[in-house]
Structure formats: C-alpha cells, structure tokens
Amino acid sequence: MKKTVRDVEVEGKRVLVRVDFNVPLAEGQVTDDTRIRAALPTIDYLLDHGAKVILMSHLGRPKGKVVDELRLDPVAERLAELLGRPVGKLDDCVGREVEAAVAEMRPGDVILLENTRFHPEETSNDPAFATKLASLADIFVNDAFGAAHRAHASTVGVTEHLPSVAGFLMEKEITFLGQALAAPHHPFVALLGGAKISSKIGVIDKLLTTVDGLLIGGGMANTFFKAQGQGVGQSLVEDDSLDVASETLERAGDRLVLPVDVVVADRFDAEANLKVVPVGQVPADWLILDIGPETVELYKQKLAGARTVVWNGPMGVFEFPRFAEGTFAIARFLADLEAITIVGGGDVVAAVGQAGVADRIAHVSTGGGASLEFLEGKSLPGIAALEDK
C-alpha cells in the first residue's frame, strides 16, 4: 500500500498536488467537471488541515508550446465555484512570478498553476524542470490517476525531491482496481468493448487468468466474428489481429461470449437506416454499430449472478443516439446489480454519465489509458514513485 495524505503532517505546509484537470472545454467553459469534482475530497482535506494548496495539471496536448485555448483559467473558475472560495490562477507553472505568489500564500489558500505541458520539459521528465516544480512545496501529493501511466516531471520527477504520497482519488483507484485484479469476489465477469482488440489484448490476457466470463462488444467483436469465418459486411475489422482473436477464442473457451445479434446500418451516420440481424447475416454493404436486443438479454443473464464486474469500452457507437441502446441498457443493468461494479475508460465513463447512472456504479475510474494499463498488471510510474506505507 502507498502512503496517503493522511500519513503526513500538512498544517502550515506548502502542498503541491498533481491533479487531472484534463477536462473538455467549449467556448471557454468547462463542459464536464467530473474530473474536477473527483479531486475535491483531497483538496478539501488539505484545506481543512491548514495546508497551502498548489495545484498543477495538464490540459490537452499543446506539445510544449503555449496554446491560449488550453489555458486553465476556465478550470480555475469552475473549481472556485465548487470549493466556494477563491482560486488564484497563475500564468505559468515555474518562474519568479510563481515563486513570489507561493511565498505570499497563507494556510487555506489555493493556487492553480498553468498547464504543465506548455513546457516541453514536462513530458521529457527533465530533471531541472522537475526541480523547479518541487521547489515550490514541502510535500507532493499525486491525485492524478489518469496521468499515472506517464513518467512526466509533474508525476514522477518531483518525487525525487519531496515526500510523495497519494491523494484520496489515487487511493480509491488503486484500491478498487487492485482488488479486482488481486482478489476479486467471484463470479467475476468482465465486459470489454471499444474499437480494437490490439489495444486491449494485454488486458484480455490478464483477465483470462481470473475471470469467470468475458463479454465482448463494440468494434472489437467484429474481429472475433471474422476470425470465426462470419461475414461482417463493411464493419471495422483489424485484419492484422485475426490470429490473436483466434488464439484468444481457443484459450478462453466458453468463458468468452460474443454477441448473437447486432444492430447494422447502411452507412456510418447518426441518421443511417438501421435493422437488427443475427450475427453472420450482416448485408455485404452494411456495418455493425451496436449489439442487438437478444445480446443485451444474454449479457444480462451472464452478469446477473456476478459479484465483481469490470467494464471497459462501449458496446456500440453510443455517440449516435440510435446506436446507444446496447451500451445504455448494460449501464442501467449494472447500476442495479448487487456487485462491485468498476467502470473505466473515457468513452464508457461518458456513457454511464449520459445514461444517468454514474452515481450508482461502485467505482467510475477517471483513468482511460491508466486504468487499462493497471488492469493489464503493468506498474504505473506515477504510482510506483510514491512512498510505501
């Protein structure tokens, strides 16, 4: 287990907190504040215990240059509303002005540094840049699980200079995902969707060592269908993963469950004509965009007795409302399930939010790539760098 903010004395201390405020923006406004809200328990704890709180985050991919549209000002505004107190937003994350602002802080003050990725030294984990960031504080707290798979200056470099512990969000992610991998309550069922097998093969391999059932949906199901010799029309297929799909089907046996019917469309469009067909009867010039109603019922049966469920990746193209029913039906079913339910990956997190059931899922992971790599059993640099209890 890693040390957390509970294990260090923070009163009167300058605490540098790596948060994941990589949130969607439109017209200078935050359109989804889920990741900001997820950091509030750690920030509130530090403020309640008399710390000076210095927050840092990346936003988007500015590639080491200042991009005005990726400044964190809208994030600071939303955070101030949620905290009910002022948040000082600085125009850089290092330098004299930043040092001066931090020197004037009092216990209970909150400062948000500018986008760390405006400096190319952030992603290269430049030691001098990490030293400058670390010099602002007495303690480092990493609460950015979504960036834990990156060995950057703000996630790993600073840990070489400061006592470094996990925030409450990081602790929750490690606890839920770690439990699902190390000692899941059985029956343990995993749901995998999304477009590609290639990006999930490590997760599939790892899950097959522990799961009682593996339910497949999304575009990746098409590659399994083709590996079985089923026609998939114009559907997305990874032809270079057909061998992997065949091997996986053989190894998993009847634990791996594929859709039995699908929703097909005559073009990739929200307004396309659609119909439901059995798997293997996809018209040559149509494409699969969702799992069908029989599959939804089958998957509900497979999930009904589960005590642990991990879900990564949507069941269809849920961005198109008419092809969202498979994903939303599964989300609603999981919300009512008496089980430890863990949902991860950006798309499926968005889907449970749109289905209105996010608050009834035991754990909604804030990490996309990070939760995938964690489920693969990989060591995440941002977690490994924190102090052990």
VOGUSE-13192 format. One line per field, with one value per residue (C-alpha): residue in three letters; x, y negated, z negated. Coordinates in steps of 0.25 Angstrom, whole numbers, plus 5000, padded with zeros to 4 digits. Example, Ala and Ser with C-alpha at 12.3 -4.5 7.8 and 13.67 -1.06 7.14 Angstrom:
<pts>
aa	c(ALA; SER)
east	c(5049; 5055)
north	c(5018; 5004)
up	c(4969; 4971)
</pts>
This chain:
<pts>
aa	c(MET; LYS; LYS; THR; VAL; ARG; ASP; VAL; GLU; VAL; GLU; GLY; LYS; ARG; VAL; LEU; VAL; ARG; VAL; ASP; PHE; ASN; VAL; PRO; LEU; ALA; GLU; GLY; GLN; VAL; THR; ASP; ASP; THR; ARG; ILE; ARG; ALA; ALA; LEU; PRO; THR; ILE; ASP; TYR; LEU; LEU; ASP; HIS; GLY; ALA; LYS; VAL; ILE; LEU; MET; SER; HIS; LEU; GLY; ARG; PRO; LYS; GLY; LYS; VAL; VAL; ASP; GLU; LEU; ARG; LEU; ASP; PRO; VAL; ALA; GLU; ARG; LEU; ALA; GLU; LEU; LEU; GLY; ARG; PRO; VAL; GLY; LYS; LEU; ASP; ASP; CYS; VAL; GLY; ARG; GLU; VAL; GLU; ALA; ALA; VAL; ALA; GLU; MET; ARG; PRO; GLY; ASP; VAL; ILE; LEU; LEU; GLU; ASN; THR; ARG; PHE; HIS; PRO; GLU; GLU; THR; SER; ASN; ASP; PRO; ALA; PHE; ALA; THR; LYS; LEU; ALA; SER; LEU; ALA; ASP; ILE; PHE; VAL; ASN; ASP; ALA; PHE; GLY; ALA; ALA; HIS; ARG; ALA; HIS; ALA; SER; THR; VAL; GLY; VAL; THR; GLU; HIS; LEU; PRO; SER; VAL; ALA; GLY; PHE; LEU; MET; GLU; LYS; GLU; ILE; THR; PHE; LEU; GLY; GLN; ALA; LEU; ALA; ALA; PRO; HIS; HIS; PRO; PHE; VAL; ALA; LEU; LEU; GLY; GLY; ALA; LYS; ILE; SER; SER; LYS; ILE; GLY; VAL; ILE; ASP; LYS; LEU; LEU; THR; THR; VAL; ASP; GLY; LEU; LEU; ILE; GLY; GLY; GLY; MET; ALA; ASN; THR; PHE; PHE; LYS; ALA; GLN; GLY; GLN; GLY; VAL; GLY; GLN; SER; LEU; VAL; GLU; ASP; ASP; SER; LEU; ASP; VAL; ALA; SER; GLU; THR; LEU; GLU; ARG; ALA; GLY; ASP; ARG; LEU; VAL; LEU; PRO; VAL; ASP; VAL; VAL; VAL; ALA; ASP; ARG; PHE; ASP; ALA; GLU; ALA; ASN; LEU; LYS; VAL; VAL; PRO; VAL; GLY; GLN; VAL; PRO; ALA; ASP; TRP; LEU; ILE; LEU; ASP; ILE; GLY; PRO; GLU; THR; VAL; GLU; LEU; TYR; LYS; GLN; LYS; LEU; ALA; GLY; ALA; ARG; THR; VAL; VAL; TRP; ASN; GLY; PRO; MET; GLY; VAL; PHE; GLU; PHE; PRO; ARG; PHE; ALA; GLU; GLY; THR; PHE; ALA; ILE; ALA; ARG; PHE; LEU; ALA; ASP; LEU; GLU; ALA; ILE; THR; ILE; VAL; GLY; GLY; GLY; ASP; VAL; VAL; ALA; ALA; VAL; GLY; GLN; ALA; GLY; VAL; ALA; ASP; ARG; ILE; ALA; HIS; VAL; SER; THR; GLY; GLY; GLY; ALA; SER; LEU; GLU; PHE; LEU; GLU; GLY; LYS; SER; LEU; PRO; GLY; ILE; ALA; ALA; LEU; GLU; ASP; LYS)
east	c(5000; 5004; 5005; 4993; 4991; 4986; 5000; 5007; 5006; 5001; 4998; 5004; 5012; 5012; 5006; 5008; 4996; 4997; 4982; 4976; 4968; 4969; 4954; 4946; 4945; 4935; 4935; 4944; 4935; 4937; 4926; 4929; 4934; 4935; 4950; 4950; 4939; 4948; 4959; 4951; 4952; 4967; 4967; 4956; 4964; 4977; 4969; 4962; 4976; 4982; 4991; 4995; 4990; 4997; 4990; 4996; 4991; 4992; 4981; 4981; 4993; 5000; 5013; 5022; 5016; 5007; 4993; 4983; 4971; 4978; 4980; 4974; 4966; 4952; 4956; 4960; 4947; 4939; 4948; 4946; 4931; 4931; 4941; 4933; 4946; 4956; 4966; 4978; 4981; 4995; 5000; 5012; 5016; 5030; 5038; 5039; 5025; 5020; 5031; 5026; 5011; 5014; 5023; 5011; 5001; 4994; 4988; 4975; 4980; 4978; 4987; 4985; 4998; 4997; 4997; 5010; 5010; 5013; 5027; 5034; 5042; 5029; 5027; 5042; 5043; 5054; 5061; 5063; 5049; 5044; 5054; 5047; 5033; 5037; 5044; 5030; 5026; 5029; 5021; 5016; 5002; 4999; 4984; 4984; 4982; 4978; 4993; 4999; 5004; 5012; 5026; 5026; 5033; 5019; 5016; 5030; 5041; 5036; 5036; 5051; 5051; 5039; 5032; 5022; 5008; 4995; 4982; 4969; 4965; 4978; 4976; 4962; 4967; 4978; 4968; 4957; 4965; 4976; 4965; 4958; 4972; 4978; 4966; 4952; 4940; 4934; 4927; 4936; 4931; 4938; 4931; 4941; 4936; 4942; 4948; 4961; 4966; 4980; 4979; 4972; 4980; 4989; 4976; 4969; 4981; 4982; 4967; 4966; 4975; 4964; 4950; 4939; 4933; 4938; 4927; 4931; 4924; 4928; 4936; 4946; 4935; 4935; 4950; 4945; 4934; 4943; 4953; 4941; 4938; 4926; 4922; 4923; 4919; 4927; 4929; 4942; 4952; 4966; 4971; 4985; 4979; 4971; 4981; 4981; 4966; 4966; 4976; 4968; 4955; 4962; 4969; 4956; 4947; 4932; 4937; 4938; 4924; 4921; 4908; 4897; 4890; 4895; 4889; 4894; 4894; 4895; 4905; 4913; 4904; 4895; 4883; 4886; 4876; 4877; 4872; 4875; 4881; 4886; 4902; 4906; 4895; 4901; 4897; 4910; 4909; 4904; 4912; 4911; 4909; 4903; 4899; 4885; 4874; 4876; 4890; 4886; 4877; 4888; 4899; 4889; 4888; 4903; 4904; 4892; 4900; 4913; 4919; 4930; 4929; 4939; 4935; 4944; 4939; 4925; 4917; 4914; 4915; 4908; 4911; 4900; 4887; 4880; 4893; 4894; 4883; 4893; 4903; 4892; 4884; 4897; 4899; 4885; 4886; 4900; 4894; 4884; 4894; 4897; 4912; 4925; 4924; 4936; 4935; 4948; 4952; 4948; 4937; 4929; 4931; 4924; 4913; 4909; 4909; 4899; 4891; 4889; 4895; 4909; 4906; 4900; 4913; 4923; 4935; 4936; 4951; 4956; 4967; 4966; 4980; 4984; 4972; 4975; 4990; 4987; 4977; 4988; 4996; 5006; 5014; 5009; 5021; 5013; 5008; 5022; 5029; 5020; 5025; 5020; 5014)
north	c(5000; 4986; 4975; 4965; 4950; 4956; 4961; 4947; 4935; 4923; 4912; 4899; 4907; 4904; 4916; 4918; 4926; 4933; 4933; 4938; 4926; 4930; 4927; 4923; 4909; 4901; 4886; 4884; 4892; 4906; 4915; 4927; 4925; 4939; 4939; 4926; 4932; 4945; 4937; 4929; 4939; 4938; 4922; 4921; 4930; 4921; 4908; 4913; 4917; 4904; 4906; 4896; 4904; 4902; 4910; 4914; 4921; 4923; 4920; 4925; 4927; 4913; 4921; 4912; 4898; 4888; 4890; 4880; 4889; 4899; 4889; 4894; 4881; 4887; 4899; 4889; 4882; 4895; 4900; 4887; 4889; 4904; 4900; 4888; 4880; 4872; 4880; 4872; 4875; 4873; 4871; 4881; 4893; 4889; 4876; 4863; 4859; 4873; 4873; 4859; 4864; 4876; 4868; 4860; 4872; 4874; 4887; 4889; 4882; 4889; 4887; 4893; 4893; 4892; 4904; 4912; 4917; 4903; 4907; 4918; 4922; 4927; 4939; 4942; 4942; 4932; 4932; 4917; 4914; 4925; 4918; 4904; 4910; 4917; 4905; 4898; 4908; 4916; 4929; 4935; 4942; 4949; 4950; 4951; 4966; 4962; 4958; 4969; 4977; 4965; 4963; 4948; 4937; 4934; 4948; 4955; 4945; 4937; 4949; 4949; 4936; 4937; 4946; 4952; 4958; 4962; 4954; 4960; 4961; 4969; 4977; 4981; 4985; 4993; 5000; 5003; 5007; 5014; 5022; 5026; 5032; 5038; 5044; 5042; 5047; 5058; 5059; 5049; 5044; 5034; 5026; 5021; 5012; 5001; 5002; 5010; 5023; 5019; 5008; 5018; 5031; 5029; 5027; 5039; 5048; 5043; 5044; 5058; 5062; 5059; 5056; 5066; 5059; 5049; 5042; 5035; 5023; 5011; 5011; 5022; 5032; 5031; 5036; 5048; 5051; 5050; 5060; 5069; 5068; 5059; 5048; 5034; 5026; 5013; 5013; 5008; 5020; 5022; 5031; 5032; 5037; 5048; 5059; 5052; 5053; 5068; 5071; 5064; 5071; 5084; 5081; 5075; 5086; 5083; 5072; 5063; 5059; 5051; 5044; 5053; 5041; 5027; 5014; 5011; 4998; 4995; 4984; 4979; 4967; 4963; 4963; 4976; 4987; 4998; 5012; 5023; 5036; 5049; 5050; 5055; 5049; 5035; 5030; 5028; 5013; 5010; 5009; 5013; 5001; 5007; 5020; 5025; 5027; 5042; 5040; 5030; 5040; 5051; 5041; 5038; 5053; 5054; 5042; 5046; 5054; 5047; 5041; 5033; 5027; 5019; 5011; 5004; 4999; 4997; 5007; 4999; 4985; 4979; 4965; 4967; 4968; 4978; 4987; 4985; 4994; 5006; 4998; 4991; 5004; 5010; 4998; 4997; 5012; 5011; 4999; 5008; 5020; 5025; 5025; 5018; 5011; 5004; 4995; 4990; 4983; 4969; 4974; 4983; 4973; 4963; 4974; 4977; 4962; 4960; 4972; 4965; 4976; 4972; 4970; 4984; 4990; 4995; 4988; 4980; 4979; 4966; 4972; 4977; 4982; 4983; 4992; 5001; 5002; 5004; 5016; 5021; 5023; 5012; 5004; 4989; 4980; 4969; 4979; 4987; 4973; 4971; 4975; 4989; 4990)
up	c(5000; 5003; 4992; 4994; 4989; 4976; 4973; 4974; 4966; 4975; 4966; 4970; 4981; 4996; 5003; 5017; 5023; 5037; 5041; 5054; 5059; 5073; 5076; 5088; 5091; 5101; 5103; 5091; 5082; 5075; 5081; 5072; 5058; 5054; 5052; 5044; 5035; 5033; 5027; 5017; 5005; 5006; 5007; 4996; 4987; 4989; 4987; 4974; 4969; 4971; 4983; 4994; 5007; 5020; 5031; 5045; 5057; 5072; 5081; 5096; 5104; 5106; 5109; 5101; 5106; 5100; 5106; 5101; 5103; 5094; 5082; 5069; 5066; 5068; 5059; 5048; 5049; 5048; 5037; 5029; 5031; 5026; 5014; 5010; 5009; 5018; 5026; 5031; 5045; 5049; 5064; 5063; 5054; 5051; 5050; 5042; 5042; 5038; 5027; 5022; 5022; 5014; 5004; 5001; 4998; 4985; 4979; 4987; 5000; 5013; 5025; 5039; 5047; 5063; 5072; 5069; 5083; 5088; 5085; 5094; 5081; 5075; 5084; 5085; 5069; 5070; 5056; 5056; 5059; 5048; 5038; 5041; 5039; 5026; 5020; 5019; 5008; 4995; 4999; 5012; 5014; 5026; 5029; 5044; 5047; 5061; 5063; 5054; 5066; 5071; 5066; 5066; 5058; 5051; 5048; 5045; 5046; 5034; 5025; 5025; 5017; 5008; 4998; 5008; 5005; 5011; 5011; 5008; 5023; 5025; 5013; 5018; 5032; 5026; 5016; 5026; 5038; 5029; 5022; 5036; 5040; 5028; 5021; 5028; 5022; 5031; 5040; 5047; 5061; 5070; 5081; 5092; 5103; 5112; 5125; 5125; 5120; 5122; 5111; 5101; 5103; 5091; 5083; 5089; 5086; 5071; 5069; 5075; 5063; 5053; 5060; 5060; 5072; 5083; 5090; 5103; 5110; 5119; 5131; 5126; 5127; 5142; 5142; 5134; 5143; 5155; 5148; 5147; 5162; 5160; 5170; 5164; 5177; 5177; 5162; 5155; 5154; 5150; 5160; 5154; 5141; 5147; 5142; 5128; 5128; 5132; 5121; 5111; 5115; 5113; 5100; 5094; 5098; 5093; 5084; 5095; 5100; 5113; 5118; 5124; 5131; 5136; 5140; 5154; 5162; 5177; 5174; 5163; 5159; 5148; 5157; 5165; 5168; 5157; 5155; 5145; 5151; 5145; 5145; 5158; 5166; 5168; 5182; 5190; 5191; 5177; 5164; 5149; 5140; 5127; 5120; 5122; 5112; 5111; 5108; 5097; 5091; 5092; 5085; 5074; 5071; 5071; 5062; 5052; 5042; 5043; 5030; 5037; 5051; 5059; 5071; 5081; 5094; 5100; 5107; 5119; 5125; 5114; 5119; 5129; 5120; 5129; 5127; 5112; 5106; 5105; 5096; 5088; 5085; 5080; 5072; 5066; 5062; 5055; 5047; 5041; 5039; 5025; 5028; 5028; 5041; 5047; 5060; 5067; 5080; 5085; 5094; 5085; 5073; 5082; 5086; 5071; 5069; 5081; 5076; 5063; 5054; 5051; 5036; 5035; 5040; 5029; 5036; 5048; 5052; 5056; 5064; 5078; 5082; 5068; 5064; 5076; 5072; 5058; 5062; 5070; 5058; 5062; 5052; 5054; 5052; 5045; 5034; 5033; 5030; 5017; 5003; 4998; 4984)
</pts>
